[in-house]
Amino acid sequence: AELPPAAGRAFVVRNPASVKSPVPHHQMATLTAASARVGRCARVCSRAATPAAAAPVPISHTVGARRLCATPSGRGCKITTHASNQSSPDAIYRVMSANQEVSVISIVGTSVVSDAVTRHKTAPTASAALGRTMLAATLLGTFKGDDETTQITFKGDGPIGQIIAISDNTGQVKGMCSNPNADPPLRADGKLNVGGAVGKGILTVSRAHPNWKAPFNGMVQITTGEIAEDIAVYLQESEQVNSAIAVGVSLDRNLNVLAAGGYMVQVLPFASDETIAALEQSIPNLPSTTDMIAGGMTAQGIAERVLGSLGTLAEVATTSTPSYGPCDPTELRGRMMRALASMGKEEIQSIIEEQGKVEVTCEFCKDAVVFTEDELLGAKDEV
C-alpha cells in the first residue's frame, strides 16, 4: 500500500513477497504559467546582454545550465562528454559584496547529488530535476535560523510526478521524486527535457521551525519546470526578494554525476545603480556552474566570480559542508511504526496472516526496515 508523502516524510509499505507496481503520480490540470515581476535584480538579467564581440557561453554540453531570474536564454541540458572530473569538494559559501549591497550563497554539491542519484536510481532527466531541486533547497535553507527547515515541492503534471527536497539550516538535504524513471524524449535541440518532465502545476516552498505555530507556505504556478527559473519567480512573487539563481547538474557518459552546484544572488533594497551595473557585467558572462565546478572551482571561487569587480567582504563569510540527510534510524523506525498503525487493524491483520512481517522503505533515504509479527501486533494495538 502506498502512504502519501507528508511534510518531511514518505514511506512505501509493501508485502515482501509481492511485486510492487509502479506508483502513479497525481495528475493535475495544466495551469497558466506565472510571470515574474521585474525587480532590481531582474534588471540584471533582462537588460544585460553578452557583447557582440564575445563568444557565447557554451552550455549545450551540460545537464544544468545557468539559470538567471527566469530568463529563457541558455535553457536546456544534455549529457557532457568531459573525459575527466576535477570537481572541488562539496561546500557552501556565503559572503557579501565589499559594499554590503549584495549577498551571494554558492554551493558545490557534486557528492550530495551523486548520493541522491545512487539512492533513487534515477534516469538522466530525473537526476537533473531532482539534483537541481535539492541544490535550490540548500541555497534557500542554509544559514537560516537554528532548527529551521525549508521544503521545496514541485507538483506538476509531467511524468516525474512530485519532486520534494528538504534542507535544514546546516546544509543537510534530502529529496525524492514520485517517478525516478522519468526520462521523456529529448527536446528538438537534443537536450534533456527537464521542463517536460516536471510539467505545469504548483511550486510550494514551506519554511518550518519547531517553535512556530504553523509553517510558512508560499505557492506559485510552475513557470518553466526548469527549477531555477521557478524558484526565482517564487522569491520575487511570494517573498518579495529580488534574486538571480543558478543550479546545474552534469552527467558523464556513464550517467554518473560529473559536477553539481549553483549560486543565489540577492540584491538588497538600497543597492546603488553602480552595483546593479557591476552585476550586469559579471553575471551574464559567467561560465555555467557545472563547467566552473568540473574545472576545480570552489564554492568560494564561484561567489567571487559572481560578484566580480564588487569584491567580497571576507570577514563576514560563512561556510558549511552539505550532506545528504538520511533519516535518523531511531526516529525513522518510530515514524514507520506510526505509519503502519495508520493502515488500520484489518490491513495489519491481513499482513500478519499472509506473511508475518512487513518491509517499510523510506522514500527519502531508501533505507528499508523489516517489522516482525510481534511488532506488527504492537502497531495493531495502537490503532
N, C-alpha and C positions, 0 to 999 in steps of 0.2 A: 504494500500500500504506500502511496506517496503522501508524505506530510508536507503541506505548503510551507515555503520558507518564511520565517518571521524575521524581525529585525535582529540581525546578528547570528541567526542560526538556520540551518536547513538540514534535514535528515532524510535518508532513504531507508525505509524499513523493508526488509524482504525475507521471505522464506528461503533458507539456504538451499533447498532442493529445487526451487522453482527458477524458471528463466524469466528474467526481468525484461519487460517490454519497454521500448523507448518512451521517454517522458514527453507527452505532447505539450508544447508551450502554449501559453494563453494567447488566443487570437484577439487582437484589438482592431477597431476600425481605424482606418488611416485618418490622421489629423492634419490640419493645415500647419505647415512649418511656421515656427515663430520667427520673427525678425528682430535682430538686436538693435537696441537703441545706440545711436552714435555718440560715444562719450569721448573724453580726452584721450584715453588710451586707444580707443577705436580709431582715432585720427591717425595714430602711428601706423596703423595697418592700411587704412583706406587712402591716405594721402601719399604714403611713401611708395616709391617705385624704384626698381633697380635701374641705374643709369644705363642708357642705351649702349655705352661702350663696354659695360661689364658683361661677362659671360653669365648666363642663367645658372642658378644653383642646381646641380644635378640631384634630382630626387626620385627618378624613375626606378632606381635600383634599391629602394628601401621600403620596408613594410610600414614604417611610420615616418611620415614627412613632417615638415614644420607646420604647426597649427597656430595661427595668429588671429585672435579675435573674430573667429568665424568667417574669415575671408576665404573665397573659393580658390584662390591661386595655390598651386602646388598640392592639391588634394589627390590622394591615390597612393597606392603602395604595391610593391611586389617583392619577391624574394631576391636577396642580394647574391652577388657572385664573388664576394670577398673570399680570398683564399686563406686569410689568417685573421685572428682577432687579438687586438691589443687592449681590449676594454679594461678601463681602470676599475678598482674595487668599488663596490656599492657604497654610496654615501649620499647624504642630504646636506645641503649647504644653504644657509640663509644669510643675506647681507643687505645693507642699504647702500645707496649711492653716496658718494662723498658729500653731496649737498643735502642729503637726507630727504630727498623728494621722491625717491623710487625704492621699492622693496623688491628683491628677487629671491625666489627659492628655486634651487636647481636640484636635480636628482639623477644619480646613476643607479639604475635598478636592474642591471642585467641578470644577476643571480636570483633576485627575488622573482622576476618574471619567469625565468627558466624553471624555478621551483614550482611555480603555479602550472606552467605548461606540462611539466612532468607529472604532477599530481593528477591533473584533469585530463591528460592525454588529448589535448585539443588539436583540431585540424588547423592548418595555417591561418585561415581567416579568423577563426575563433581565437587563436593565440594572439593575433594582433588586437582584436577587440577587447579581450579580457585583460591583456597586458596594459593597453592604453588606459582602461578604466581604473586598474589598480594604481598606476602611476598618478593619474589625476586625483584619486582619493588621497594618496600620500601627500601630494602637493597641497591639497586643501586642508588636510587634517593634522599634519605635523606641526609642532611648535604651538599648538593651541593650549587651552588650559589643561591642568593636570586631570587625568581620567576622562577627558572629553574624547568622544569618538565621532567620526564622520563617515557616513554611509552614502554611497552613490548607487542609484538603481536606474538602469535603463530598461524600460518595459515597452519594447516595440513590437511591431507585427512581423518582423523579419524572422528568418529561420533559426537564429540563435536564441530566440525567446528572451528571457530575462537575464540581465547581467547585474551582479551585485559585487561591490567592493567596499570593504570596511577598513578604515585606518584609525589607529589611536594617535595620541599626541607625540609618541616617541618614534613613529615611523614603522611600527609593526602593522602589516597589512595582509589581508586575505581576500580571496574572491572566488566567484563561481559563476557559471552560466548554465542555463537550462539545457542547451544542446551543444556540447563541446565538439560535436562532429559537423557543425555548421560550416560550410565551405561553398558558398554559392559560386556560380560561374564567374570567371574574370570579367572585369569591365571591358568595354570596347578598346580601351587603351592598353589592355594587357595587365592591369594592376588588380590586386586583391580588392574585392568589393566589400569593405567593412561597413560602409553605409547601407548597402543592400542587405547585409547580414543582420543589422540592427533594425532597419525599417523605421517607420514612423510610429510615434506614440508619446510617452511621457517620460521625462527625466526628473527624478526626485533626489534631492540632497537632504539628508537628515543629520542634524547635529544633536548629540545627546550627552548628558552628564548625569551621574548618579544622584546629584543634589537638585537637579531640575525636576519640576513637577511633570513636565512633558517635553519630548524632543522638539526642536525647531525643524520644521519641514518646509522646504521650498520646492515648487514644481514648475516646470516649463515644458512646452512641447519640444520634442526632439526636432532639431533643425536639419541636420545632415546625417546623423548617425555616425559621423567620423570621430566622435568622442570629444576631442579638444574644442572644436567649434561650439559644440553644445554646452560644454562647461563654461566657456566664455560668455555665451548668451545667458546662462543661469546666473553667473556672478553679476552681470550687468542688470538683468531684469529683476532678480529676486533679492540680491544683497546690495545692489547699487554700488558695485565695485568695478571700476574701470581696469581691465586687465588684458594681458596678452598671455596665452598659454600654448605650450608645445609639448606633445608627448609622442613618443615613437618607439616601435619595436621592430627590429630587423632580424631576419632568419637567414641561416646559411643554406647551402644546397641540400644538406641533410635534415633541414627543418628544425635545427637546434637554434636557440636564441643566440644571436651574434652580439647584439647590443640593444639596450633598452634604457630609456631615460626621458628627461624633459625639463622644462622650467616654467615658472609662472612669474610674470612681471605685474606689479601693481603700482599704478601711478597715484600718488597722494593728491588730495584735492587742491593743495596750494602749489602744485608743481608749476614752474615757470614755462614760458614758451621756449626758452633756450633748452630746458630739459627735454621737452617734447621733441624739439628739433634734433637733439642728440640721439634720442631713441629712434627717430626716423632714419637716422644714418646707420645705426648699429643693427637693429633687429632684422630689417628686410635683407640684409646682406650676409646673415649668418648661414653657415652650412646647416644641414639637417642635424638634429640632435644625435641620431644614430651614427652619422658619419663622424661627428666630433668624438663620441664615446668609443667607437670602434678604433679610432686613431689614437686612443690613450688619454683623451682629455678628461680631467677630473671634474667633479661637481663644482668645485671652486673655480676651475678654469672656465666652465660654461657660464657661470654667473658673471665673471669678469668680462667675457666676450660679449655677453648681452648688454652690460652697462657701457662698454666701450669707453669713450672719452669722458664719461661722467665719473669714472673711477669708483672705488669702493671704500667704505668706512670699516676697515678690517677689525677695529677694536670692538665692534658690536656684532661681529659674525658669530653664528651659531651653527653647530654641526650635530649630526646624528647618523646612525647607521640603520638603514632599512632592513627588515627581515620579514619573511613570510610568517604570518601569525597563526600557527597551528593551535588548535584549541587545547586548553589545559586538560589533561587526561581525567582528573577527578571531576572537574566541572562538566566536562563533556559527558561522562558516564551518567552524572546526575540529571543533566538535561535530556539525555536519551531515555532514561527511565521515566521521566515525566512525560515525554512524548509517547512512550509505549502505553502509559496509563491512560492517555487521552484517546486511545484507539477504541476503548470500550471493552467490557467484560467478555462479550460474546466472541469478538475477534481474537482477543488474547487466549481464551479457552480453546478456540479452534486451532491456533498455532501450537498450543501445548499438546493437544491431542494428535496433531499431524506430525509434528517434528520434535517437540520437546525443547526447542531452543529457537532463537531468532537472531539474525545479524542486522545491526544498525550501522549505517555508514553516514558520516558527517559529510555534507555536500560541499563544505569549505575546505577542510583539510584532507578529506577522503580516507580518514582513519576509520576502521571498522571495529566494532565491539560486539562480541557474542554474549548474549544473555542466556543463562541456563534456565531449566524448568523452575527451579526454586525462586530465581529472581523474577521470572515471569509471573509466578503466583503472587509474589510480593507486589508487582505492578497491578495485578488484577485486584488485589485487596485495597489498593489506593484509589481505585475508581469510585 
